[in-house]
Amino acid sequence: MLFFIKLSIYQIYMKKEISRKFCVAPMMGYTTPYARKLYRILSNNSFLFSEMIATKTLIYSQNREKIIDNDFNNPVALQVGGSEIDELKKASKIAINYNYDEINLNVGCPSKAVQKGSFGACLMQNKQLVRNCIEALQNDRIEATLKCRLGLGNKLNYEFFEEFIDEISKSGISVIYVHARNAILNGISPQGNRTIPPLNYDYVKEIKKKYPKITFILNGGINNLNMAKDLLKEFDGVMVGRLIKNNPFILKEVDKKIFEEKNKFVDESIINNYFNYIKPKVGLESIFRLLSPLLNIFFSIPNSKIYKSKINEYMKNQNINLIEELLIKFVNEKNLT
């Protein structure tokens, strides 16, 4: 009975129009189900992403539930990595079963491991295959989208980017996320690929003119909310990652600044809400994984060494209540709420 109640609620939800004005980027090891829960507590409107999950893991892993669980954190996308057509079709069905609003194909990750699996940015070398992959993900119950780069290698080439989008557009795709840099497949790390290749927002502006019916979401180099708001004057939406990873409390400003909702009072209850969610999972899940969405604030805020030391001590002993108290004190002291 409970299943049917949840399904009915979800069907009602699905009738709502989804905004992608502000998206939190998929980040390996970070945008876990726990992070997405925290992000949703902080922002009602941000569009969320899972971390990238290989299709084989999605289909065959016994730990799939812990990886892709979606506790009604909608609107949210499941990002997958893969190029096997049958596997992508199965992945799309799984995304529907877990109540995701969208399934997104990663064609932007440059890591060696991803290349070895024949997915990620290296797929941009075969635009016909990428089109086939998108078509495999498509059905009438979930949006199939793409996240890509501008191109490959050290030199920017608009013609390459345009020809790639030309082919992908034949699938009928309606949403494309563009990390506005090239991907360099050899010689630099994935971290370097996020900063070293130069940004070029103009390519995204140009392709939007050619395909006005496709929603293009801009990713890359957006390091504060004022910048994000300014870019929304020219782009359909923005996607940020490291900004939120480093301090998720920035999300509490998104509904006000980006979606122009009335300012809402936010206090330490956001910490309480999140801890009420994770406490039943202590002992069933790694305490680091449960707390990781919050831990980066200690690295992004000055003078937090004492707090980091205490957090490590409490984590070793799994003193979840003491960690909660310490986080509330830190957040209030640093005026993060």
N, C-alpha and C positions, 0 to 999 in steps of 0.2 A: 504493500500500500504506500509506504514511504517513497519508494522508487517512483511511483506514478505521480505522487504529489510533487516531487523534485522535478520530474520531467515536464509537468504542466507549468511549473514556475519558469523553467528554462524556455519552453515554447513561447510563453508570454514575453520573456526577456528578448527572445530572438526577433520579435516584431519591432523592437526599437531600432532606430537608426544609429549606426556606430560611427563615432568620430575618431579619426586618426590624426587630429591636429597635433597631439603630443603623445609620442610613443616612447616607451622605455625599451632600449635595444636588448636583443638576446645576448647574453654574456655567459660564456662557458664557465661553469663552476659557481656562478653567482645568481642567475635568475632561476633559482630553484622554486619549487612550490612554496617554500617558506618565505623566500624573498618576495614572491608575488603576493602572498598574504599580507606582509607588512606594507608593500607598496599600495595595495588596495585600501588598507586602513587609512593610509595617508592621503590618498587621492581617489575620488569617486570616478573621475573621467579619463585618467591616463589610460592609453591602450598598452597592454602588457604583452610580453613575450616570454616563452620558455627559453631555456638555453637550447642550443642546437643539439638534436638527438639523432644519431645515425639510425637509418631505417631498420637495420638488422637488430640493433639494441631495442628499438621501439617494438618490434614484432616478437623477438625471441627472449628478451631478458626476463628472468624471474623477478627482478627488482623493478619492473616497469612502473608499478603503482607509485613507488616512492619518487620516481623520476618525473612522471607526467601528471600526477594527481592535480585536478583542478577543482578546488573547493569553492566553486561559484565566484571566482575572481574575475569574471567577465567585465568588460570585453578583453579577450586574451587570445593570442595566437600560439600555435604549436609550431616551432621551427624544426624542420627535418633536414638531414643531409643524406643524399643518396642519388643514384642514377639508374637503378634497376626498376623498370616500369612496373612489374608485378608488385614489388615491395612498396612502391609509392602508392599504388592503389590501395594496398592493405593499410598503409599509414594513414591515408585519408579517412578510411572507415574508423580507425582507432581514434582519430581526432574528434570525429563526430560522437563516438561513444563516450568520450570524456568531456563533452560539452564545450569544446573549443569553438570560437567564432571563425577561426581562420587557420589554414595550414600554409606555412611559408617555406619555400625552398631556398636553402642557403647556397648562393652562388658567389660568395664573397670571402669565405674563410681561406687564407693562404697557407695554413699549417701543413707541414710535411705529412703528418698522420692523416689529415683529411685528403690530401692529394693521393696518398697511397690507397685510400678507399674509393678513389675516382669520384669525388664530389667536392663541393666548395668552389673556390674561385677558378680552379683549373677547368671547370666545365664551360667557362666563357669561351674557350677555344672551339667549342662545338655547339653553336647556337641552335642547330636543328635538334640536337639531343635535349637541350634545355627546354625547347618548346614542347617536345614529346613528354618530358617530365612534368611540366605544368599541366598538360592535357590529361596525364594520368592522375593527377591530384584532384582535378575538377569534378564536381558533381553538384546537384542542385540543392544540397543541404549545407555546404560550407564554402567559404571563399578560399580560392587557391591563389596565392600571391608569390612574389619573388623578391629576394634581397640580393643585390649584385653590386659590383664595382663599376667604374667607368671603363676599365679595360685592364690589360695585363702588361707588365714590363715597366721600364723606366720612363718611356715617352708617352705622353698623352696623345690620343688619336681620336678625334671626334667621329670620324667616319666609321671606325671600328665600333664605337659605342652606338651610333645611330643604326648601323646594320644589325647589331645584336638586338636592339629594341624592336627594329622592324620585324625581325623573325619571331620574336617572343610575342609581339602584339597579335600575330595571326592566331594565337591560342584563344583570343578573346579575353585575356587577362585584364583586370580593371584596376589593380593596385600593384605598384612597384616601388620598393624601397631602394634608394641608391646611396651607397657610401661613396661620396664624391671624390674618390681617389682611385688611382690604379692599384692593383694588387701585384706585388713583386714576389714571384714564386720561389726564387732562389736568392740566397745571399743575405737576407735579413729575417728577423724573427717575426712572429705574428704581432708582438707588441710594437716592433718597429714599423710594421705595415699599417698601424693605426696613426702614425705620426709622420713618417719620413716621406712617403709619396705625397706630392703637393695636392692640395685641395683645388677643385675647380667647380664652383657652383654654377658657372655659366653654361656648362654642358647640360645640366639638369634643366635650366631655364629654356634652353634651345629645344630639347627633346619634348618638353611640355607643350611648346608651341605646335609641334608637329602632331602630337597626340593629346589634344585637350580633353578627351574623354577618359584617359587613364589618369588615375591619381598617383602622383609622384611624391614620395615622402623623402625628405632630405636628411641624410645622416653624415656625420663627420665634422669635427672641429667646433661643435656647439658647446661652449663651456659655461654658459650662464643663462638664466631664464629671460633676461632682457634681450639677449641676442636671439634666443629662440622666438620671442614675441615679434621682434623686428623681421626675422626671416619669414614669418607667417604672412607678411604682407605680399610676398612674392612666390611662396611655395604652398603646396596643398597641405603639408604637414611637416613636422620635424621629429627626428628620432635622436635621443640622447642615451648614453650608456655610462661612461666613467663618472660623469657628474653625479648621477644618482647612486652609483656604487660607492663613491667616496663619502657621500652624505645623503642618505635616503630622505632625511627630513626636508630637503628642498622640495620634495613632492607635495608637501602641505601647502606650498604657495602656488602650485600649478592650477588648481581649480579656480583660484582667485585671479591670477595674472593671465592665464591662457584662455580659460573658459568663462571668465568674467562673472563668476558666481559671487554672491555676497561673502564677505570675509566670515569665516566660522571660527569659533573659539577652539583652539587645539591646546591641550595640556598633557600632563603625564599619562593621561588615560590611554594614549596611543601605545605607550609601553605596556601598560596593564593589559590591553586588548591582545597585543601580540603574544605576551607571555601566557595568557590564558589559553591561547591557541597551541603553543608549543609544549607547555608543561606536561600534558598527557602523553607526549611523544618521547619524553626523556627516558632513556633506557632502551627504547625501541629504535632510536635513530641517533647518529653521532651528535653529541652536544655542540661540536664545532659547526656542523652543518645547520643545526637549528639556530645558532647564534650568528652565523656568518653574515647575514644581511645587515647586522648592526655593528659588526666589529670594525669595519673600515672607518667609521667616524673617529676612532681613536688615532688613526694615522693622518687624517685630514685636518684635525683640530690641534692647534699648538698646545704644548704643556699638558699632555695627557699621559705621560710616561707612568706615573703612579697608578693611574686607573688601569692601564694596560697590564701592569704587573699583578694587580689584584684580580683582574678578570681572569688572567691565566691561572692564578692560584685557585680561584673558585671553580673554574672549568675542570681542572684536574680532579676536584672532589665532587663535581656535579652539584654544586650548591646553587641551584637555579634561583631560589628566592633571594639569596645574597646578590647574585648577578643582577636580578631585576632592580633591587634597591640601589645598587651602585650605578646602574644605567640611568635611572630616574634622577639621581643626584647629579650625574655628569651632564645630562641633557639640560637640566634646569640651570646648573652652574654656567654652562656655556651658551645659554639662551638659545638652544636649538629648537625649542618649541615656540 
